[in-house]
C-alpha cells in the first residue's frame, strides 16, 4: 500500500520523468484496465473502467516518458469521474 501511495503522490506532483508503466499503474489503481486492440492499433491505447468510461492515450515512443499535457489530461479526467479528490 505504501508503494501505491508513493506512486499516486508522484503522479499528482506532475513529474517531468513519469514513465508509461507508472502511468498505467496509476490507471490500474483507479480501476482502469487496458483494452486489447488488434495488431493495427498503433500507439493509441485505451483504458476502460467498470462504468465504461474510456481514457484514450498515445503511448510515447521511442522514449517511454509521458508528456506533461498527457499527465494533466489524465488528472483532469480522473478528477471529473470522481476517481481523484485532491483538487
C-alpha positions as CSV (number, residue, x, y, z in Angstrom):
1,X,0.0,0.0,0.0
2,X,2.9,2.4,0.7
3,X,4.3,1.9,-2.8
4,X,0.9,2.7,-4.3
5,X,0.6,5.8,-2.2
6,X,4.1,6.9,-3.2
7,X,3.2,6.3,-6.9
8,X,0.0,8.3,-6.6
9,X,1.8,11.2,-4.8
10,X,4.4,11.2,-7.5
11,X,1.8,11.2,-10.3
12,X,-0.1,14.1,-8.7
13,X,3.1,16.1,-8.5
14,X,3.1,16.0,-12.3
15,X,6.8,14.9,-12.7
16,X,8.6,15.5,-15.9
17,X,10.0,12.0,-15.9
18,X,6.9,9.9,-15.4
19,X,7.2,6.6,-17.3
20,X,4.5,4.9,-19.3
21,X,4.5,1.9,-16.9
22,X,3.9,4.3,-14.0
23,X,1.0,5.9,-15.7
24,X,-0.5,2.5,-16.5
25,X,-0.1,1.5,-12.8
26,X,-1.9,4.7,-11.7
27,X,-4.8,4.0,-14.1
28,X,-4.9,0.4,-12.7
29,X,-5.1,1.8,-9.2
30,X,-8.0,3.9,-10.3
31,X,-9.9,0.9,-11.6
32,X,-9.0,1.2,-15.3
33,X,-7.8,-1.7,-17.5
34,X,-6.2,-1.5,-20.9
35,X,-8.5,-2.6,-23.8
36,X,-6.8,-5.0,-26.0
37,X,-6.6,-3.9,-29.6
38,X,-5.6,-5.7,-32.8
39,X,-2.3,-5.6,-34.5
40,X,-3.2,-2.3,-36.3
41,X,-3.8,-0.4,-33.1
42,X,-0.6,1.5,-33.4
43,X,0.5,3.5,-30.4
44,X,-3.0,4.5,-29.3
45,X,-4.1,2.9,-26.1
46,X,-7.5,2.8,-24.5
47,X,-8.3,2.2,-20.8
48,X,-11.8,1.4,-19.5
49,X,-13.2,1.2,-16.0
50,X,-16.2,-0.7,-14.6
51,X,-18.6,2.2,-15.6
52,X,-17.5,2.0,-19.2
53,X,-15.6,5.3,-19.0
54,X,-12.8,5.3,-21.6
55,X,-9.5,7.2,-21.5
56,X,-7.6,7.2,-24.8
57,X,-3.9,7.9,-24.7
58,X,-1.0,7.9,-27.1
59,X,1.8,5.6,-25.9
60,X,5.0,7.6,-26.2
61,X,7.9,6.3,-28.3
62,X,10.8,5.8,-28.6
63,X,11.3,7.1,-25.1
64,X,8.6,6.0,-22.7
65,X,8.4,9.3,-20.8
66,X,4.9,10.6,-20.6
67,X,4.4,14.2,-21.8
68,X,3.2,16.8,-19.3
69,X,-0.1,17.5,-21.2
70,X,-1.0,13.9,-21.0
71,X,-0.5,13.8,-17.2
72,X,-2.7,16.9,-17.0
73,X,-5.4,15.3,-19.1
74,X,-5.4,12.1,-17.1
75,X,-5.6,14.0,-13.8
76,X,-8.5,16.1,-15.1
77,X,-10.3,13.1,-16.5
78,X,-9.8,11.1,-13.2
79,X,-11.0,14.1,-11.2
80,X,-14.1,14.6,-13.4
81,X,-15.0,10.9,-13.0
82,X,-14.6,11.1,-9.2
83,X,-11.5,8.8,-9.1
84,X,-9.3,11.6,-7.6
85,X,-10.3,14.0,-4.9
86,X,-7.3,16.1,-4.4
87,X,-8.3,19.4,-6.1
